[in-house]
Amino acid sequence: MAKVFILGATGRTGVSVLQQLSKYEHIEVIAALRQAEDISRLPKTKHPFQTKVVDINDISSLSRAANEADVIVNAIRMRGDIPATALVDLDKRIRKAAAGRKNPLIITVGGAGSLEMNNGKRFWQDTAFPERTLPRGRAHAKLYDYLTELPSSESWAYLIPPPAYLPDGLRAGAYKRWKVQIDEMDFLKKSISYEDFATAVCDAVKERWEGIYLISGDE
């Protein structure tokens, strides 16, 4: 049975990933909580799942929850004026915490700020990028570059939604997937619901995707 550990399980994307993965009897799901009371924010699911209280800033706390996972889904959405290296630092802590497990797959919910534009800049540097999420956009670009420089022995996937990432969008039950391109301007015009993006994350878990993918709705 595959063990999947979800960070950010109480967020909109994490909740949908949890609901969809729990339909499979061969997948054991472990949901990370910031505090025990957060269990009330988790959905009802077809099959039971475990919960672990985790301090994402503490490697020992992460290790106790994640060191037996075959797949780790990082759906944490950092807010506020975070440092540019915040997401890279988190990924490093996750990898160190999971070192007891042989080569776990780490799947990260990416950010559109990391997308490359035809002028050689990243989307977070564009005037169209929302100012309130600028720190997160910059941090995702740093994470994107860091992941591409990891040794080939590391297993990871980084899934990027378009800027129109719709929390209340309807679930169509389908999505489109692309490999990264030199010019990703067309992708900036796409959209996808949280539900359909979560379906892509679940497929990445089941099929063990590796690398960077752009994920949009099946328009």
C-alpha positions in Angstrom: 0.0 0.0 0.0 1.4 3.4 -1.0 1.6 6.0 1.8 0.9 9.6 0.8 1.7 12.5 3.2 -0.1 15.8 2.4 1.2 19.1 3.7 -1.3 21.9 3.5 -4.1 19.4 3.8 -6.5 21.9 5.2 -6.1 24.4 2.3 -8.4 24.5 -0.7 -6.1 22.4 -2.9 -5.0 20.1 -0.1 -8.6 19.3 0.9 -9.5 18.4 -2.7 -6.4 16.2 -3.1 -7.3 14.5 0.2 -10.9 13.8 -0.9 -9.9 12.4 -4.2 -7.0 10.2 -3.0 -9.1 8.8 -0.2 -11.3 7.0 -2.8 -8.5 4.5 -3.4 -8.1 1.6 -1.0 -4.5 1.0 -2.1 -3.5 4.5 -0.9 -2.9 5.3 2.7 -3.3 9.0 3.3 -1.7 11.0 6.1 -2.9 14.6 6.5 -0.7 17.2 8.2 -2.3 19.6 10.6 -0.8 22.8 12.2 -2.7 22.0 15.4 -5.0 19.2 16.5 -8.1 21.4 16.3 -7.6 21.8 12.6 -9.1 18.3 12.1 -12.5 20.0 12.0 -11.4 21.6 8.7 -10.8 18.3 7.0 -13.5 16.8 4.7 -15.4 13.6 5.1 -13.9 10.9 2.9 -14.8 7.5 1.5 -12.0 5.8 3.3 -10.4 6.8 6.6 -7.1 8.6 6.8 -4.5 9.5 9.4 -3.6 12.9 10.8 -0.4 14.2 12.2 0.3 17.5 13.9 3.3 19.0 12.2 5.5 22.0 12.6 6.8 22.6 9.1 9.7 24.7 10.5 11.0 21.8 12.6 12.8 19.0 10.8 12.2 16.5 13.7 8.5 17.2 13.6 8.4 16.8 9.9 10.4 13.6 10.1 8.1 11.9 12.6 5.2 12.4 10.1 6.9 12.0 6.8 9.8 9.6 7.1 7.7 6.6 6.0 5.9 8.2 3.1 6.3 7.0 -0.4 4.9 10.3 -1.8 4.8 13.7 -0.2 2.4 16.3 -1.6 3.4 19.9 -0.7 0.2 21.9 -1.1 1.3 24.6 1.4 0.4 28.1 0.2 2.5 30.6 2.0 1.1 34.1 2.5 2.4 37.5 3.5 5.8 39.0 3.0 7.8 35.7 2.9 11.5 35.7 2.1 12.5 34.8 -1.5 14.0 31.6 -0.3 11.1 30.5 1.9 9.8 27.7 -0.5 13.3 26.5 -1.2 14.1 26.3 2.5 10.8 24.4 3.1 11.7 21.9 0.3 15.1 21.3 1.9 13.6 20.6 5.3 11.1 18.2 3.7 13.9 16.3 2.0 16.0 16.1 5.1 13.0 15.0 7.1 12.2 12.2 4.6 15.8 11.0 4.4 14.9 7.8 6.2 12.7 6.7 3.3 14.5 5.7 0.1 13.9 8.3 -2.6 10.3 9.5 -1.8 8.6 11.4 -4.6 7.9 15.0 -3.6 5.1 16.7 -5.5 4.8 20.4 -5.1 1.8 22.7 -6.0 3.6 25.4 -8.0 2.9 29.0 -8.7 2.3 31.0 -11.9 5.0 33.5 -10.8 7.6 31.0 -11.9 6.4 31.0 -15.5 8.9 32.2 -18.2 7.8 35.1 -20.5 9.0 35.9 -24.0 11.1 38.8 -22.8 13.3 36.5 -20.7 11.6 37.5 -17.4 9.4 35.5 -15.1 5.7 36.3 -14.6 6.3 37.6 -11.1 8.3 40.4 -12.6 5.5 41.4 -14.9 3.3 44.5 -14.2 0.2 42.2 -14.5 1.3 40.1 -11.6 -0.8 40.8 -8.4 1.2 42.9 -6.0 -0.3 41.2 -2.9 1.1 37.8 -4.0 4.5 39.2 -5.3 6.6 37.6 -2.5 5.1 34.2 -3.2 5.5 34.6 -6.9 9.2 35.4 -6.4 9.6 32.5 -4.0 8.1 30.1 -6.6 10.5 31.2 -9.3 13.4 30.5 -6.8 11.9 27.1 -6.1 11.5 26.3 -9.8 15.2 27.0 -10.4 16.4 25.1 -7.3 14.4 22.0 -8.3 15.9 21.9 -11.8 19.3 21.9 -10.3 18.7 18.9 -8.0 20.7 15.7 -8.7 19.0 13.1 -10.9 18.8 10.8 -7.9 16.1 13.0 -6.4 12.4 12.3 -7.3 10.2 15.4 -7.6 7.4 16.9 -9.6 6.4 20.6 -9.8 2.9 21.3 -11.1 2.1 24.9 -12.1 -1.5 26.2 -12.4 -2.2 29.2 -14.7 -2.8 32.7 -13.0 -6.6 32.1 -13.2 -6.6 29.4 -10.5 -10.2 29.3 -9.5 -11.1 28.2 -6.0 -14.9 28.1 -6.8 -14.5 26.8 -10.3 -16.6 23.8 -11.2 -15.0 20.4 -11.5 -14.9 19.3 -15.2 -13.1 16.1 -14.4 -10.4 16.8 -17.0 -7.3 18.9 -17.4 -4.5 19.5 -19.9 -0.8 18.9 -19.2 2.2 20.4 -20.9 5.9 20.2 -20.4 7.6 23.5 -19.8 8.3 25.7 -22.9 10.7 28.5 -23.8 7.8 30.9 -24.1 4.9 30.2 -21.8 2.8 33.3 -22.6 -0.1 31.3 -24.0 -0.4 29.4 -20.8 -0.9 32.7 -18.9 -4.3 33.0 -20.6 -5.5 29.6 -19.4 -7.6 28.8 -16.3 -8.3 25.8 -14.1 -10.5 25.1 -11.0 -8.9 23.9 -7.8 -10.8 20.6 -8.1 -9.4 19.8 -11.6 -5.9 20.8 -10.6 -6.2 18.5 -7.6 -7.1 15.7 -10.0 -3.8 16.3 -11.8 -2.0 16.2 -8.5 -3.7 12.9 -7.7 -2.7 11.5 -11.1 0.9 12.6 -10.4 0.8 10.6 -7.2 -0.7 7.5 -8.8 1.5 7.6 -11.9 4.6 9.0 -10.2 5.2 11.9 -12.5 8.6 13.6 -12.4 9.6 17.0 -13.6 7.8 20.3 -14.2 4.4 20.4 -15.8 1.9 23.2 -16.7 -1.6 22.2 -15.8 -4.7 23.9 -17.1 -8.4 23.2 -17.6 -9.4 21.1 -20.6 -10.8 24.1 -22.5 
